[in-house]
């Protein structure tokens, strides 16, 4: 069955509140039973990737990195490293 734009938008809106678990695919299949599982999986994957792309920047701020280092008992990255380089230079980090 062809998916119309309104159905896609309804599906995307419903997915905003779901965490990516195995149970969420069962919930999607129950709620949108007219769509195939592969269609639902593709849409779920696409919407989840959009969500990650919108939110990943929050995890790379100085404050967020320091919080993660404290939370997971990691060394705090050296001064002068930026973005993802902070995580790739953990071997060079000073003790926390």
C-alpha distances in whole Angstrom, upper triangle without the diagonal:
4,6,9,13,14,11,13,16,16,15,18,20,20,20,23,25,24,26,25,25,24,24,21,19,19,19,16,14,16,15,12,11,7,7,8,12,12,10,12,15,15,15,17,20,19,20,23,24,25,26,29,30,31,33,34,37,38,39,42,44,48,47,44,46,49,47,45,48,50,47,47,50,50,53,52,52,54,55,54,51,47,44,42,46,47,45,46,50,50,52,55,54,57,57,56
4,6,10,12,10,10,14,15,14,16,19,19,19,22,24,24,26,25,26,25,25,22,19,21,20,17,16,18,17,13,13,10,8,10,13,13,10,12,15,14,13,17,19,18,19,22,23,23,25,27,28,28,31,33,35,37,38,40,42,46,46,43,44,47,46,44,47,49,46,46,50,49,52,51,50,53,53,52,49,45,42,41,44,45,44,45,48,49,51,53,53,56,56,55
4,7,8,6,7,10,11,10,12,15,15,16,19,21,21,23,22,24,23,23,20,17,19,18,14,14,16,14,11,12,9,8,10,13,13,9,10,14,12,11,14,16,15,15,19,20,19,21,24,25,25,28,30,32,33,35,37,39,43,43,39,41,44,43,41,44,46,43,43,47,46,49,48,47,50,50,49,46,43,39,38,42,43,41,42,46,46,49,51,50,53,54,52
4,6,5,6,9,10,11,12,14,16,17,19,21,22,24,24,26,26,25,22,20,21,20,17,17,18,16,13,15,12,11,14,16,16,12,13,17,15,13,16,18,16,16,20,21,20,22,25,25,25,28,30,32,33,35,37,39,43,43,40,42,45,43,42,45,47,44,44,48,48,50,49,48,51,51,49,47,43,39,39,43,44,42,43,47,47,50,52,51,54,55,53
4,5,5,6,9,10,10,12,14,15,17,19,20,23,23,25,26,25,22,20,22,21,17,18,20,17,14,17,15,13,16,18,18,14,14,17,15,12,15,17,15,14,18,19,17,19,22,22,22,25,27,29,30,32,34,36,40,40,37,39,42,41,39,43,45,42,42,46,45,48,46,46,48,48,47,44,40,37,36,40,41,40,41,45,45,48,50,49,52,52,50
4,5,5,6,9,10,11,12,14,16,18,19,22,23,25,25,24,21,20,21,19,16,17,18,15,13,16,14,14,17,19,19,15,15,18,17,14,16,19,17,15,19,20,19,20,23,23,23,25,28,30,31,33,35,37,40,40,37,39,42,40,39,43,44,42,42,46,46,48,47,46,49,49,48,45,42,38,38,42,42,41,43,46,46,49,51,50,52,53,51
4,5,5,6,9,10,10,12,14,16,17,20,20,22,22,21,18,17,18,16,13,14,15,12,9,12,11,10,13,15,16,12,11,15,14,11,13,16,15,14,17,19,18,19,22,23,23,25,28,30,31,32,35,36,40,40,37,39,42,40,38,42,43,41,41,45,44,47,46,46,49,49,48,45,41,38,37,41,42,40,42,45,45,48,50,49,52,52,50
4,5,5,6,9,10,10,12,15,16,18,18,20,21,20,17,15,17,16,12,14,16,13,10,13,12,11,13,14,14,10,10,13,11,8,10,13,12,11,14,16,14,16,19,20,19,22,24,27,28,29,31,33,37,37,34,36,39,37,36,39,41,38,38,42,41,44,43,42,45,45,44,41,38,34,34,37,38,37,38,42,42,45,47,46,48,49,47
4,5,5,6,8,10,11,14,15,18,18,21,22,21,17,17,19,17,14,16,17,14,12,16,15,14,17,17,17,14,12,15,14,10,12,15,13,11,14,16,14,15,18,19,18,20,23,25,26,28,30,32,35,35,32,34,37,35,34,38,39,37,37,41,41,43,42,41,44,44,43,40,37,33,33,37,37,36,38,41,41,44,46,45,47,48,45
4,6,5,6,9,10,12,13,17,18,20,20,19,15,15,17,14,11,14,14,11,10,14,13,13,16,16,17,14,12,15,15,11,12,15,14,12,15,18,16,16,20,21,20,22,24,27,27,29,31,33,37,36,33,35,38,36,35,38,39,37,37,41,41,44,43,42,45,45,45,42,39,35,35,39,39,37,39,43,42,46,47,46,48,48,46
4,5,5,6,9,11,11,14,14,16,17,16,12,12,14,11,8,11,12,9,8,12,12,10,13,13,14,11,9,11,12,8,9,12,12,10,12,15,14,14,18,19,19,20,23,26,26,27,30,32,35,34,31,33,36,34,33,36,38,35,35,39,39,42,41,41,44,44,43,40,37,33,33,37,37,35,37,40,40,43,45,44,46,46,44
4,5,5,6,9,10,13,13,16,17,17,13,13,16,13,11,14,15,12,12,15,15,14,15,15,15,12,10,12,11,8,8,11,9,7,9,12,11,11,14,16,15,17,19,22,22,24,26,28,32,31,28,30,33,31,30,34,35,32,33,36,36,39,38,37,40,40,40,37,33,30,29,33,33,32,34,37,37,40,42,41,43,43,41
4,5,5,8,10,13,14,17,19,17,14,15,17,14,12,15,16,13,13,16,17,16,18,18,18,16,13,15,15,11,11,14,13,10,12,14,13,12,16,17,16,17,20,22,22,24,27,28,32,31,28,30,33,31,30,33,35,32,33,36,36,39,38,38,41,41,40,38,34,31,31,34,34,33,35,38,38,41,43,41,44,44,41
4,6,6,7,11,13,14,16,14,11,12,13,10,9,12,12,10,10,14,15,14,17,16,17,15,12,14,15,11,10,14,14,11,12,15,15,13,17,19,18,18,21,24,23,25,28,29,33,32,29,31,33,31,30,34,34,31,32,36,36,39,38,38,42,42,42,39,36,32,32,35,35,34,36,39,38,42,43,42,44,44,41
4,5,5,8,9,12,13,12,9,10,12,10,8,12,13,11,11,15,16,15,16,14,15,14,10,11,12,9,7,10,11,8,8,12,12,10,13,16,15,16,18,21,21,22,25,27,30,29,26,28,31,28,27,31,32,29,29,33,33,36,35,35,38,39,39,36,33,29,28,32,32,30,32,35,35,38,40,38,41,41,38
4,6,8,10,13,16,15,11,13,16,13,12,16,17,14,15,19,20,18,20,18,19,17,14,14,15,12,10,12,12,8,8,12,11,8,12,14,13,13,16,19,18,19,22,24,27,26,23,25,28,26,25,28,29,27,27,31,31,34,33,33,36,36,36,33,30,27,26,30,30,28,31,34,33,37,38,37,39,39,36
4,7,10,12,15,13,10,13,15,12,12,15,16,14,15,19,21,19,21,19,20,19,15,16,17,14,12,14,15,11,11,14,14,11,14,17,15,15,18,20,19,20,24,25,28,26,23,26,28,25,24,28,29,26,27,30,31,34,33,34,37,37,37,35,32,28,28,32,31,29,32,35,34,37,39,37,39,38,36
4,6,8,11,10,7,10,12,9,10,13,14,13,14,17,20,18,19,16,18,17,13,13,15,13,10,12,14,11,10,13,14,11,13,17,16,16,18,21,20,20,24,25,28,27,24,26,28,25,24,27,28,25,25,29,30,33,32,33,36,37,37,34,32,28,27,31,30,28,31,34,32,36,38,36,38,37,35
4,6,9,9,7,10,12,11,12,15,16,16,17,20,22,20,20,17,18,18,15,14,16,14,11,12,14,12,9,13,14,11,12,16,16,14,16,19,18,18,21,23,26,25,21,23,25,23,21,24,25,22,22,26,26,29,29,30,34,35,35,32,29,26,25,28,27,25,28,31,29,32,34,33,35,34,32
4,7,8,7,8,11,11,11,14,16,16,17,19,21,19,18,15,16,16,13,11,13,12,9,9,12,11,8,11,13,11,12,15,16,15,16,20,19,18,22,24,27,26,22,23,26,24,21,25,26,23,22,26,26,29,29,30,33,35,35,31,29,25,24,27,27,24,26,29,28,31,34,32,35,34,32
4,5,5,7,10,10,11,13,15,16,17,18,21,19,18,15,16,17,14,12,15,15,11,12,15,14,12,14,17,15,15,19,20,19,19,23,22,21,25,27,30,28,25,26,28,25,23,26,27,24,23,27,27,31,31,32,35,37,37,34,32,28,26,30,29,26,28,31,30,32,35,34,36,35,33
4,5,6,7,9,10,12,13,15,16,17,19,17,16,13,14,16,13,11,14,15,12,13,16,16,14,17,19,18,18,22,23,22,22,26,26,25,28,31,33,32,28,29,31,29,26,29,30,27,26,29,30,33,34,35,38,40,40,37,35,31,29,32,32,29,31,34,32,35,38,37,39,38,36
4,5,5,6,9,10,11,13,14,15,18,17,16,13,15,16,13,12,16,16,13,15,18,17,15,18,20,19,20,23,24,23,24,28,27,26,30,32,35,33,30,31,33,30,28,31,32,28,27,31,32,36,36,37,41,42,43,39,37,34,32,35,34,32,34,37,35,38,40,39,41,40,38
4,5,5,6,9,10,10,12,13,16,15,15,12,14,14,10,10,13,13,10,12,15,13,12,16,17,16,17,21,21,21,22,25,25,25,28,30,33,32,28,30,32,29,27,31,31,28,28,32,32,35,36,36,40,41,41,38,36,32,30,34,33,31,33,36,35,37,40,39,41,40,38
4,5,5,6,9,10,10,11,14,12,11,8,10,11,8,7,11,11,9,11,14,13,13,16,18,17,18,21,22,22,23,27,27,27,30,32,35,34,31,32,35,32,30,33,34,31,30,34,34,37,38,38,42,43,43,39,37,33,31,35,35,32,34,37,36,39,41,40,43,42,40
4,5,5,6,9,10,10,13,12,12,9,12,13,10,11,14,14,12,15,17,17,16,20,21,20,22,25,26,26,27,30,30,30,33,35,38,37,33,35,37,35,32,35,36,33,32,36,37,40,41,41,45,46,46,43,40,37,35,38,38,35,37,40,39,42,44,43,46,45,43
4,5,5,6,8,10,13,13,13,11,14,14,11,12,15,14,12,15,17,16,16,19,20,19,21,24,24,24,26,30,29,29,32,35,37,36,33,34,37,34,32,35,36,32,32,36,37,40,40,41,45,46,46,43,40,36,35,39,38,36,38,41,40,42,45,44,46,45,43
4,5,5,6,8,10,9,10,9,11,11,7,9,12,11,9,13,14,13,14,17,18,18,20,22,23,23,25,28,28,29,32,34,37,36,33,34,37,34,32,36,37,34,33,37,38,41,41,41,44,45,45,42,39,35,34,38,38,35,37,40,40,42,45,44,46,46,43
4,6,5,5,8,8,8,7,10,10,7,10,13,12,11,14,17,16,17,20,21,21,23,25,26,27,28,32,32,32,35,37,40,39,36,37,40,38,35,39,40,36,36,40,40,43,44,44,47,48,48,45,42,38,37,40,40,38,39,43,42,45,47,46,49,48,46
4,6,5,9,10,11,10,14,14,11,13,16,15,14,18,20,19,19,23,24,23,25,28,28,28,30,34,33,34,37,39,42,41,37,39,42,39,37,40,41,38,37,41,42,45,45,46,49,50,50,47,44,41,39,43,43,40,42,45,44,47,50,48,51,50,48
4,6,9,10,12,12,15,13,11,14,16,14,14,17,18,17,18,22,22,21,24,26,26,27,29,32,32,33,36,38,41,40,36,38,41,38,36,40,41,37,38,41,42,45,45,45,49,50,49,46,43,40,39,42,42,40,42,45,44,47,50,48,51,50,48
4,6,6,9,9,12,10,8,12,14,12,12,16,17,16,18,21,21,21,24,26,26,27,29,32,32,33,36,38,41,40,37,39,42,39,38,41,42,39,39,43,43,46,46,46,49,50,49,46,43,39,38,42,42,40,42,45,45,47,50,49,51,51,49
4,5,7,9,12,11,10,13,15,14,15,18,19,19,20,23,24,24,26,29,29,30,32,35,35,36,39,41,44,44,40,42,44,42,40,43,44,41,41,45,45,48,48,48,52,53,52,49,46,42,41,44,45,42,44,47,47,49,52,51,53,53,51
4,7,9,12,10,10,14,15,14,16,19,19,19,21,24,24,25,27,29,30,31,33,36,37,37,40,43,46,45,42,43,46,44,42,46,47,44,43,47,47,50,50,50,53,54,53,50,47,43,42,45,46,44,45,49,48,51,53,53,55,55,53
4,7,8,6,7,10,11,11,12,15,16,16,18,20,21,22,25,26,27,28,30,33,34,35,37,40,43,43,39,41,44,42,40,43,44,41,41,45,44,47,47,47,50,51,50,47,44,40,39,42,43,40,42,45,45,48,50,49,52,52,50
4,5,5,6,9,10,11,12,14,16,17,18,20,21,23,24,26,27,29,30,33,34,34,37,40,43,43,39,40,43,41,39,42,44,41,40,44,43,46,46,46,49,50,49,46,43,39,38,41,42,39,40,44,44,46,49,48,51,51,50
4,5,5,6,9,10,10,12,14,15,16,18,20,21,22,24,26,27,28,31,32,32,34,37,40,40,36,37,40,38,36,39,41,37,37,40,40,43,43,43,46,47,47,43,41,37,35,38,39,36,37,41,41,43,46,45,48,48,46
4,5,5,6,9,10,10,12,14,15,16,18,20,21,22,24,26,26,30,31,31,33,36,39,39,36,36,40,38,35,38,40,37,36,40,39,42,42,42,45,46,45,42,39,35,33,36,37,35,36,39,39,41,44,44,47,47,46
4,5,5,6,8,10,11,12,14,15,17,18,20,21,23,25,26,29,30,30,33,35,39,39,35,36,40,38,36,39,41,38,37,41,40,43,43,42,45,46,45,41,39,35,33,37,38,35,36,40,40,42,45,44,47,48,46
4,5,5,6,8,10,10,12,14,15,16,18,20,21,22,24,27,28,28,31,33,37,36,33,34,37,35,33,36,38,35,34,38,38,41,41,40,43,44,43,40,37,33,32,35,36,34,35,39,38,41,43,43,46,46,44
4,6,5,6,9,10,10,12,14,15,16,18,20,21,22,25,26,26,29,32,35,35,31,32,35,33,31,34,36,33,32,35,35,38,38,37,41,42,41,37,35,31,29,33,33,31,32,35,35,38,40,40,43,43,41
4,5,5,6,9,10,11,12,14,15,17,19,20,21,24,26,26,28,31,34,34,31,32,35,34,31,34,36,34,33,36,35,38,38,37,40,41,40,36,33,30,28,31,32,30,31,35,35,37,40,39,42,43,41
4,5,5,6,8,10,11,12,14,15,17,18,20,23,24,25,27,30,33,33,30,31,34,33,31,34,36,33,33,36,36,38,38,37,40,41,39,36,33,29,28,32,33,31,32,35,35,38,40,40,43,43,41
4,5,5,6,9,10,11,12,14,15,17,18,21,22,22,25,28,31,31,27,28,32,30,28,31,33,30,29,33,33,35,35,35,38,38,38,34,31,28,26,30,30,28,30,33,33,36,38,37,40,40,38
4,6,5,6,9,10,11,12,14,15,16,19,21,21,23,26,29,29,26,27,30,28,26,29,31,29,28,31,31,33,33,32,35,36,35,32,29,25,23,27,28,26,27,30,30,33,35,35,38,38,36
4,5,5,6,9,10,11,13,15,15,18,20,21,22,25,29,29,26,27,30,29,27,30,32,30,30,33,32,34,33,32,35,36,35,31,28,24,23,27,28,26,27,31,31,34,36,35,38,39,37
4,5,5,6,9,10,11,13,14,17,18,19,21,24,27,27,24,26,29,27,26,29,31,29,28,32,31,34,33,32,35,35,34,31,28,24,23,27,28,26,28,31,31,34,36,35,38,38,37
4,5,5,6,9,10,11,12,15,16,16,19,22,25,25,21,23,26,24,22,26,27,25,25,28,28,30,29,29,32,33,32,29,26,22,21,25,25,23,25,28,28,31,33,32,35,35,33
4,5,5,6,9,10,10,14,15,15,17,20,24,24,21,22,25,24,22,25,27,25,25,28,27,29,28,27,30,31,30,26,23,19,18,22,23,21,23,26,26,29,31,30,33,34,32
4,5,5,6,9,10,13,14,16,17,20,23,24,21,22,26,25,23,26,28,27,27,30,29,31,29,28,31,31,30,27,23,20,19,23,24,23,24,27,28,31,32,32,34,35,33
4,6,5,6,9,11,12,13,16,18,21,21,18,20,23,22,20,24,26,24,24,27,26,29,27,27,29,30,29,26,23,19,19,23,23,22,24,27,27,30,31,30,33,33,31
4,5,5,6,9,10,11,13,15,19,19,16,17,20,19,18,21,23,21,21,24,23,25,24,23,26,27,26,23,20,16,15,19,19,18,20,23,23,26,28,27,29,30,28
4,6,6,8,10,11,12,15,19,19,17,18,21,21,19,22,25,23,23,26,25,26,25,23,26,26,25,22,18,15,14,18,19,18,20,23,23,27,28,27,30,31,29
4,6,7,9,11,12,14,18,18,16,18,21,20,19,22,25,23,24,27,26,27,25,24,27,26,25,23,19,16,16,20,20,20,22,25,25,29,29,28,31,31,29
4,6,6,8,10,12,15,15,12,14,18,17,16,19,21,20,20,23,22,24,22,21,24,24,23,21,17,14,15,18,18,17,20,23,23,26,27,25,28,28,26
4,5,6,7,10,13,14,11,12,16,15,14,17,19,18,18,21,20,21,19,18,21,21,20,18,14,11,11,15,14,14,16,19,19,23,23,22,25,25,24
4,5,5,7,11,12,10,11,15,15,14,17,19,19,19,22,20,21,18,17,19,19,18,16,12,9,10,14,13,14,16,18,19,23,23,21,24,25,23
4,6,6,10,9,7,10,12,12,12,15,17,16,17,20,19,20,17,17,19,19,19,17,14,11,12,15,14,15,18,19,19,23,23,21,23,24,21
4,6,9,9,6,7,10,10,9,12,14,13,14,16,15,16,14,14,17,17,17,15,12,9,10,13,11,11,15,16,16,20,20,18,20,21,19
4,7,8,6,6,10,11,10,12,15,15,15,17,15,15,13,12,14,14,14,11,8,6,7,10,9,9,13,14,14,18,18,16,18,19,18
4,5,5,6,9,10,11,12,14,15,16,18,16,16,13,12,14,13,13,12,9,8,10,12,10,12,15,16,16,20,19,17,18,19,17
4,6,5,6,9,10,11,12,14,15,16,14,14,10,10,11,10,11,10,9,9,12,12,10,12,15,15,14,18,17,14,15,16,14
4,6,5,6,9,10,11,12,14,15,14,14,11,12,14,13,15,14,13,12,14,16,13,14,18,17,16,20,19,16,17,17,14
4,5,5,6,9,10,10,12,14,13,14,11,12,15,15,16,14,13,11,13,15,12,12,16,16,15,19,19,16,17,17,15
4,5,5,6,9,10,10,12,10,10,8,8,11,12,14,12,11,10,10,12,8,9,13,13,12,15,15,13,14,14,12
4,5,5,6,8,10,10,9,9,6,8,11,12,14,13,13,13,14,14,11,11,15,14,12,16,15,12,12,12,9
4,5,5,6,9,10,10,11,9,12,15,16,18,16,16,15,16,17,13,13,17,17,15,18,18,15,16,15,11
4,5,5,6,8,8,10,9,11,15,16,18,16,15,14,14,15,12,11,15,15,13,16,17,14,15,14,11
4,6,5,5,4,6,6,9,12,14,16,15,15,14,14,15,11,10,14,13,10,13,14,11,12,10,8
4,6,5,6,8,8,11,15,16,19,18,18,18,18,18,15,14,17,17,14,16,17,13,13,11,8
4,6,8,11,11,14,18,19,22,20,20,19,18,20,16,15,18,18,15,18,19,16,16,14,11
4,6,9,11,13,17,19,22,19,20,18,17,18,15,13,16,16,13,15,17,14,15,13,11
4,7,9,12,15,18,21,19,20,19,18,19,15,14,16,16,12,14,15,13,13,10,8
4,6,9,12,15,18,16,17,16,15,15,12,10,13,12,8,10,12,9,10,8,7
4,6,9,12,15,13,15,16,15,14,11,10,12,10,7,9,9,6,6,5,4
4,7,9,12,11,12,13,14,13,9,10,12,10,8,10,10,6,6,7,5
4,7,9,7,9,11,11,9,6,8,9,7,6,9,8,5,7,9,8
4,6,6,9,12,13,10,8,10,11,8,8,10,7,5,6,9,10
4,6,8,12,13,11,9,12,14,11,12,14,11,9,9,12,13
4,6,10,12,10,9,13,13,11,13,15,12,11,12,16,16
4,7,8,6,5,9,9,8,10,12,10,10,12,15,16
4,6,5,6,9,10,10,12,15,13,13,15,18,17
4,5,6,8,9,11,12,16,15,14,17,19,19
4,5,5,7,9,10,14,14,14,17,19,19
4,5,5,6,9,11,11,11,15,17,17
4,6,5,7,10,10,9,12,14,14
4,5,5,9,10,9,13,14,14
4,6,8,9,10,14,16,16
4,5,5,7,10,13,14
4,5,5,8,10,11
4,6,9,10,12
4,7,9,12
4,6,8
4,6
4
